[in-house]
Each structure stands twice: as structure tokens, then as C-alpha cells.
């Protein structure tokens, strides 16, 4: 089966374009506001939306998303509410949506129930940063059955054996983390990034999107040149929180940069 | 027939100290259905590298020789097994022995693990170690190990714990460590672990994470158990020397659970009752506690599947204990395995019970226990009078209480 995410990447490839994947924490500071932001993402040319699910102990996230998570938790947002939110959102937009959630909320929800409810609500894919594929065999199998894309991460520390396993377990796209670090850290793009990306390409022709640390249009443009998509998270969350009026222009500048117009 | 054979085999192994229950974790780091390795992909290669280095070190004679030498000459092992005569007489029941980890260098059992991991980090060619700390004991132990072997050291500690344990913060700094405040979340041990995991993810090429308890992703639970099980091995020899027999009960407090596993592991296949004591805080009914078995459920947290205090949506709950070292939402994964098997009985002591045991031991024996260890003593206060005078209880006095004196004074409303 071809998922919405795969269709999106296929279309982009035909047009020789790269994906723009913005991130927002669901429910920061409350869910109605997140709805506006997702629609703004789409208006500004996003191809896929990554929606964060708040968790008390986000070990893969830097301070910006940690704080966003705390605000969303304060607003009472839970995994259950985020799924209901996506269902509601599907009345207004069909843009592919990827949830980024830590594993414990999924475990507590029940893997099978989560996969079913998320799929029914219109979620296209899931990233679970603290669920390595070794622990995710059942989750991957059930997600495949339900046609929910499982997106796994690769990092600069990944070597041949891990790369092989991760690309096999990934569906939709592969999430390459440019740095050893947490979300929102400073981007480090050098020749080693390109080397690793071509190493990954030896094992797969699945799309590779790059994230963690992409902040400026210049960086987005550089990342777009070597990958199939650019994920921008912390920088958007920070702008949204500190100067929301500038968000739209910022998103447009990222989109243009990824299109090669900068 | 095959069953009988297996049964015999396990009993035979049991005598030698390696029966079925002791063979875990499995290759994936599981104790039954608990444990595993739930970390971001960036850390997976580091955990595999660590597992290899740890397994190599077990066969590395030079490493073992150096570790043995430092255990004797630097930590001061073996630590004494002390018959607490006046404490026993006061309780009027079973004989109470204390395994005196409070007399180990730096004042707690934490050094057994921290020093061994610092040596291992050096062996792995790492330049820097990091650690989390709650009560400050593991932070002090890691800073000490780092100073001894010559590694850069950074300790993460929650804001609230830094206030409760100001003395240990200063000790760590004296030892040359950088102490970094963690002002997010509940500002206690769990947040310090989050921050240490983030640091490790960032600096994984140069840094080793000295996790302080039998918790986290594989191989930490088995590795820390291995480094701490020296307590049980010594205890076996010591009690046989003085009593000519093994004890009837072993009692230890359980935060992450390393002092308990470290004492119990040696005896898992013996006919000895074992009691793990969690922090009951202000009482289970108040919700302000850290009793994972009394108030928690199975979850996945900070690298492993285990018992966890969480809400129905899988978010981790805040905890409370008078003792910073037990103030933690999860428990090492081998503990729920041993609980399910019926091998260890878990209970809890409240803040008040621990405080009163803290004073009782100080008064009757001239030994000020750590507030963590005072939880184990509180259980002994309940248990010993119910047993006859022929029975023997060994309790792990996992740390000394100097660090807690100020905190206890504050609770009692005394200005120092």
C-alpha cells in the first residue's frame, strides 16, 4: 500500500522538489491554536506536518521543545486528545500528518489501540524517538498491517549494520539527525553529513528527511540540496512562542529556501 | 524426566550461586518482561560499545586486579559486618547486623559502582564522565572516581535536591567536578537523569555516562549489579565467620535498587527472606510518595520497561520522599521480576518512620544512617520484635547520614 507520505514524496520527486516538514507541539499553548498553525503550515507550502505529543520526560528534546511540552501538559493535552484533535483537523486539511510521541504514552494507551485509533483519525505516520527498532518489532508489524508509516531515526553514530536495519524498519521516510544531540542544538553541516547520507543511500531508495538543528533559510537550503526533505522544529516553536507575528513570513522564507530560491 | 533433570541442575547451580533466577538478563537485557533498551538511535552504538567493554572487563585480569586493589586500599573494602547489640536489645527480638557501607570511602555504597565505571571509561578511552545525582552520594562517588583516574567530570542535579543536599554539592565541586543545576520538570533525580541522557547523546564520542543504579537501558542494570554484588559476597563470608550460618532476613531500601540488589544477589538461591523498602513519603493515600509497587504500574521510562509512577496517559508523576536518594518515579527492572517471582517482598516506610529510625540508630549505636538507609531500618524496627532472638537480620546500611543532618534539623524546626 502507498501511504500519503509516500505519495507526497513521489510527487515531489517528479517535480524535482524537496519536502518541507515543519513541526509544532500539539496543544502549545492550547489545541485550538495548534489548528491555526497547522493550517498556516499548509498555506505556506508545507508538504508534511510533524505534530509533537507532550510528555513529561522528553529525553530527545532540547530546552525549546521541553518548554513547549510543559505548556501543553499544563493545558491538559494528552495522546488521546491529540488523536481526537487530528480527527477534527481532517475536516479542514488532508496534509500528511506525522505524530512524534515518546513511547510510554503509546505503551500505556496500548500499541494496538493506538495504531488503530491514530490511523482512524487520519494520522499518516509516527516517530517514536525512544523506541529503537530492536524494541519495536511488534509495533512495526502492527503498523504495517494498518498502513501507518513508522519513521525511524539515523544519526552520525549509526554504522552499516544499524543503517541496514533502520532503513528496513522505516516506512514513509527515514529521519536523519545531523548531529549527535537533542532537538534545537546548533546545526553542523559538513562533508561528513553528505558522506553519511550517501552511505544510507547505498542501502535504500526511501526518502531521507533531515532534521535537528535546522534554523535559518540558509541552513534549510543547504540541507535541501543533500536530502529529500527538511524538518524544522525548535526554530519554529521558538518563533511561534516569542514573535508569533513573524511566523508566517519565516515559514515562507523556509519554503522558498528549500525550493532553491535563496 | 527432562523437567527433573533441569530441576536438579538448577538446584546444583543454586548452591554454587548461579541458578535460573540469577542467569538473567537475557541477550536483549530483559529480566522476564522487564528491562530492555529504550533509547534514541544515537545512543544505541554507545550502549553496544559499553556492553562489549563491560563483558571484556570481566575477563580482563589486569582490570580486575586494579579494581580489587582499589576496592581494598582506596574504598576500604571489605566493609565491616557489625552486630548492632544495643539496637537489637532495644527492639527485643531478632539479632540485627549492619553491613557498614557507610564506612566505604565517600560514605555510601555508590562508590563501588562509580569507581568501577570510571576505570571502565578510562579503559574505553573516554575523556569525560557525566552522572546524575539525587542525594548527591552518587555524584560525589563519580566525582571521586573521576578525580582518581583523571577524567573530566560533570554532575547533573535537580534544583530541589541541590537545596536539600547543599553539603554534597560543595563536596563535588571540591573534587573538581562541574555541578550543573537542572531547573526543569520536578527538579529532582528523574530530571537530572533526563539531562544526563541528553548530554550523553550530544557528547557520546568523548563521554561515558556513569549511571548510578541498577536502572536505565541494558547493560546498565546488569553492570551496576555486577559492581555492587561485592557487598553480598563479603556479607556471606562475614556472617558465616561470626554466626556459622546464613541470616534469616536481608533488608535494604530501594530507590533505583542498587544497594538492595548488591546485597541480595549473592543469596537469591538461598532460603533467606528478602525485604525491599520503598519510600512511603507522607503516606500512599496522599499520593506524595515514591512507592512504585504500592502505587505504580508497568511503563517504559528512561531506557527500560519497569514499574513506574504514572498517570493514565503515561505521563510520569511527581514523587515525594524525605530522602532525595529514594525520591524517584521508577525502579530498576530486575526488582519487578523478582517481585513477580515472589522472591523479594516489597514494602515501604513513611518519612516519619524513617526519621524515627534515623534517630533511634543514632541514639542506640552512635551511627548516624543516611535517610535512605533509615527506611530499611524502619522496616527492621517493625520486623525484629516479631521474631525470636535466634533469628538473624542483616540490613544494608547503605550510607552515612552526615549529609542529612542539616535537612533533619530543618524538619525538626531547629536552626543550626
Interface residues (C-beta under 8 A of the other chain):
Chain A: X55 X56 X57 X58 X59 X60 X62 X63 X66 X70 X73 X78 X79 X80 X103 X104 X105 X106 X107 X108 X109 X129 X130 X131 X132 X134 X135 X152 X153 X154 X155 X156 X157 X158 X159 X162 X166 X177 X179 X180 X181 X182 X185
Chain B: X28 X36 X37 X38 X39 X40 X41 X42 X43 X44 X45 X46 X184 X185 X190 X191 X194 X197 X198 X201 X202 X203 X204 X205 X299 X300 X301 X302 X303 X305 X308 X310 X312 X313 X314 X315 X316
